[in-house]
Amino acid sequence: MVFLQIQQQLLFYLADVLVKGIRYEFTAPLWQYAGAGGWHFVSLPKKMAKEIRSLLRSEEQGWGRLTATARIGKTEWKTAIWFDTKQDTYLLPVKGEVRKSEGLIVDKSFSTILWL
């Protein structure tokens, strides 16, 4: 019985990877860019960014862009992450609609799931 449960979990995981891509989960704070537009971002942990870059750098488009699906709370959307050479990590932009629906505020940490 336990073997069947493990097998089923593995099949769900593999189906998720095939449909959405490699799953990454992390917790980090929201921050706001000080420049024009005041965009809001979440910075991926540097260790995770290093792994992603080593695996997927060949898939990057201009400016270190990788297409992604993101989920924060119950909100899931198609987006992209960009590699920021100054911070040496990827940045996930978090649009106003997501911030509002999930009650996100600057400097507060929350869980994020990414599929690349």
C-alpha positions in Angstrom: 0.0 0.0 0.0 2.8 2.4 0.9 4.6 1.6 -2.3 1.4 2.5 -4.3 1.2 5.8 -2.5 4.8 6.6 -3.3 4.4 5.6 -6.9 1.3 7.8 -7.2 3.1 10.8 -5.7 6.0 10.2 -8.1 3.6 10.1 -11.1 1.9 13.4 -10.0 5.4 15.0 -9.5 6.5 13.9 -13.0 3.3 15.1 -14.6 3.7 18.5 -12.9 7.3 18.7 -14.2 6.3 17.8 -17.7 3.4 20.3 -17.8 4.8 23.2 -15.9 8.6 22.6 -15.6 11.0 22.3 -12.7 9.5 23.4 -9.4 11.3 25.7 -7.0 9.8 26.9 -3.7 11.3 29.6 -1.5 10.4 32.3 1.1 11.6 35.8 0.6 10.4 39.4 1.2 8.8 41.7 -1.3 10.8 44.8 -2.1 10.1 47.9 -4.3 12.5 49.3 -6.8 13.4 52.9 -6.0 13.5 54.1 -9.6 10.8 55.1 -12.1 7.7 53.0 -12.0 8.3 51.6 -8.5 8.1 47.9 -9.6 7.8 45.3 -6.9 10.0 42.2 -6.9 11.0 39.1 -4.9 14.7 38.1 -5.2 15.3 34.4 -5.4 17.7 32.9 -2.9 21.3 33.1 -4.3 21.9 29.4 -3.9 18.7 28.6 -5.9 19.6 31.2 -8.5 23.0 29.6 -9.0 21.4 26.2 -9.5 18.9 27.6 -12.0 21.6 29.5 -13.9 23.8 26.4 -14.2 20.9 24.3 -15.5 19.0 26.8 -17.6 21.3 29.5 -18.8 21.2 28.2 -22.3 17.4 28.8 -22.2 17.7 32.4 -21.2 16.4 35.0 -23.6 17.5 38.7 -23.7 18.6 40.3 -20.4 18.8 36.9 -18.7 15.0 36.3 -19.0 13.5 32.9 -18.2 9.8 32.2 -18.7 8.0 30.9 -15.6 4.8 30.2 -13.9 4.6 31.6 -10.4 2.2 31.0 -7.5 1.9 33.0 -4.4 -0.9 31.9 -2.1 -3.8 30.9 -4.3 -2.8 33.2 -7.2 -0.9 31.6 -10.1 0.2 33.5 -13.2 2.5 33.2 -16.3 5.5 35.5 -15.9 9.3 35.5 -16.2 12.3 36.0 -14.0 15.3 38.1 -14.9 18.9 37.7 -13.8 20.2 40.8 -12.0 24.0 41.0 -12.2 24.1 43.5 -9.4 22.3 41.2 -6.9 23.7 38.1 -8.5 20.3 36.4 -8.5 17.0 36.3 -10.4 14.2 38.7 -9.8 10.5 37.8 -10.0 8.3 40.9 -10.7 5.1 40.8 -8.6 2.3 42.8 -10.3 -0.2 44.9 -8.4 -3.1 42.4 -9.0 -1.2 39.7 -7.2 0.0 41.9 -4.4 -3.6 43.1 -3.8 -5.3 39.7 -4.0 -2.7 38.1 -1.6 -2.4 41.1 0.7 1.4 41.4 0.1 3.3 44.3 1.6 6.9 45.5 1.2 9.5 43.9 3.5 7.2 41.0 4.5 8.3 37.5 3.6 5.9 34.9 1.9 6.2 31.6 0.2 6.6 31.5 -3.6 6.5 28.6 -6.0 8.1 28.9 -9.4 8.0 26.5 -12.4 10.7 27.0 -15.0 
